[in-house]
Amino acid sequence: MPKARFAGPWSQPAAGSRQPAAGSRLTLTAQIRALYDVQKPHFGLMITAQEDAIVAAVSNTMLGEPDVPLREGEELTVGFSFDLPLARGHYLIDFGLAEASGESLDVLEWRRGVSHLVVTNSSNATRIVDTRAFCRRS
């Protein structure tokens, strides 16, 4: 039985726009509901391009956020804001939730393709990005 689930809608750029401007700041949020206690929640997202090539990834752990346990029945909204210096193309955003256990992660839920981004105008030809991300928890 899962320990936690994504409980709510995804926030996307500019009131649901699927074509944010290259280089703009993007915020994605998810609601999480704990079905059991989760001592060390680890949540993050990945941006993938064609053929599942990972372009960027960020998580609360990568950003040095402290471990704050989730208690059974607790709901929280977690969000990541990041720059979008992507090359032209189509991208998918995956969102994951895991529990840290020593050096490993026990994946509690993984949602693939929760958002589809289309970048139509960009000066970035390399697909190498520094997202300058931060995590917010409420």
C-alpha positions as CSV (number, residue, x, y, z in Angstrom):
1,M,0.0,0.0,0.0
2,P,1.4,3.4,-0.9
3,K,2.4,5.8,1.9
4,A,1.5,9.0,0.1
5,R,-0.2,10.1,-3.1
6,F,-0.4,13.2,-5.2
7,A,-3.7,14.7,-4.3
8,G,-4.3,17.8,-6.4
9,P,-3.9,19.7,-9.6
10,W,-0.7,20.8,-11.2
11,S,0.0,24.5,-11.6
12,Q,1.4,25.4,-15.0
13,P,2.8,28.6,-16.4
14,A,0.6,31.6,-17.0
15,A,-2.9,30.2,-16.2
16,G,-2.4,27.0,-18.0
17,S,-0.4,28.3,-21.0
18,R,1.6,25.4,-22.6
19,Q,4.0,27.7,-24.4
20,P,6.0,29.7,-21.9
21,A,8.7,31.9,-23.3
22,A,12.2,30.5,-23.4
23,G,14.2,31.9,-20.5
24,S,11.1,32.7,-18.5
25,R,10.5,31.6,-14.9
26,L,8.2,28.6,-14.5
27,T,6.5,27.4,-11.3
28,L,5.1,23.9,-11.0
29,T,3.3,22.8,-7.8
30,A,1.6,19.6,-6.6
31,Q,-0.5,18.7,-3.7
32,I,0.7,15.6,-1.7
33,R,-1.4,13.7,0.8
34,A,0.3,11.3,3.3
35,L,-1.5,8.1,3.8
36,Y,1.0,7.0,6.4
37,D,3.9,8.7,8.2
38,V,6.8,9.5,5.8
39,Q,9.9,10.3,7.8
40,K,12.1,11.7,5.1
41,P,10.0,12.8,2.1
42,H,11.9,13.4,-1.1
43,F,10.1,15.2,-3.9
44,G,11.3,16.4,-7.2
45,L,10.8,16.8,-10.9
46,M,12.6,16.0,-14.1
47,I,12.3,17.7,-17.5
48,T,12.8,15.3,-20.3
49,A,13.2,15.8,-24.1
50,Q,12.7,13.3,-26.9
51,E,13.5,9.7,-26.2
52,D,13.4,10.4,-22.4
53,A,16.7,12.3,-22.4
54,I,16.9,14.1,-19.0
55,V,17.5,17.8,-19.6
56,A,17.2,19.0,-16.0
57,A,16.2,17.6,-12.6
58,V,15.6,19.2,-9.2
59,S,14.5,17.9,-5.8
60,N,14.2,19.2,-2.3
61,T,17.2,17.1,-1.3
62,M,19.3,18.5,-4.2
63,L,18.5,22.0,-3.1
64,G,19.5,21.2,0.5
65,E,16.0,21.6,2.0
66,P,15.7,20.0,5.5
67,D,13.9,16.7,6.0
68,V,10.5,17.5,7.4
69,P,8.4,14.4,8.1
70,L,4.9,14.1,6.7
71,R,2.3,12.8,9.2
72,E,-0.5,10.5,8.2
73,G,-3.4,12.5,6.8
74,E,-1.3,15.6,6.3
75,E,-1.5,17.5,3.0
76,L,1.0,19.8,1.7
77,T,1.7,21.8,-1.5
78,V,5.2,21.5,-2.9
79,G,6.4,23.7,-5.7
80,F,9.5,24.3,-7.7
81,S,10.3,27.6,-9.5
82,F,13.0,27.5,-12.1
83,D,14.3,29.3,-15.2
84,L,13.4,27.8,-18.5
85,P,16.5,28.2,-20.7
86,L,15.6,25.4,-23.0
87,A,16.3,24.9,-26.7
88,R,13.3,24.7,-29.1
89,G,11.4,21.5,-28.8
90,H,8.9,19.5,-26.9
91,Y,9.5,18.6,-23.2
92,L,7.7,16.5,-20.6
93,I,7.7,17.1,-16.9
94,D,7.7,14.2,-14.5
95,F,7.0,14.6,-10.8
96,G,8.1,12.1,-8.1
97,L,7.7,11.4,-4.5
98,A,10.0,9.1,-2.5
99,E,11.1,8.3,1.0
100,A,14.8,8.5,1.8
101,S,16.2,5.4,3.5
102,G,19.9,5.7,4.1
103,E,21.6,6.1,0.7
104,S,18.6,4.9,-1.3
105,L,15.1,6.1,-2.2
106,D,11.8,4.2,-1.9
107,V,9.7,5.6,-4.7
108,L,6.2,6.2,-3.4
109,E,4.7,7.7,-6.5
110,W,6.0,8.8,-9.9
111,R,3.9,10.7,-12.4
112,R,5.2,10.9,-15.9
113,G,4.3,13.6,-18.3
114,V,2.2,15.8,-15.9
115,S,2.9,18.7,-18.1
116,H,3.9,19.1,-21.8
117,L,6.0,22.2,-22.7
118,V,6.6,23.4,-26.2
119,V,9.5,25.9,-26.7
120,T,9.1,27.6,-30.0
121,N,11.7,30.4,-29.8
122,S,15.0,30.1,-28.1
123,S,18.7,31.1,-28.5
124,N,19.8,28.0,-26.5
125,A,21.0,25.4,-29.0
126,T,22.8,23.1,-26.6
127,R,20.0,21.9,-24.4
128,I,22.3,22.3,-21.4
129,V,20.6,24.3,-18.7
130,D,21.1,25.8,-15.3
131,T,17.6,26.1,-13.9
132,R,18.5,28.2,-10.8
133,A,15.7,26.4,-9.1
134,F,14.2,26.7,-5.6
135,C,11.7,24.6,-3.6
136,R,8.8,25.9,-1.6
137,R,6.7,23.9,0.8
138,S,3.5,25.0,2.4
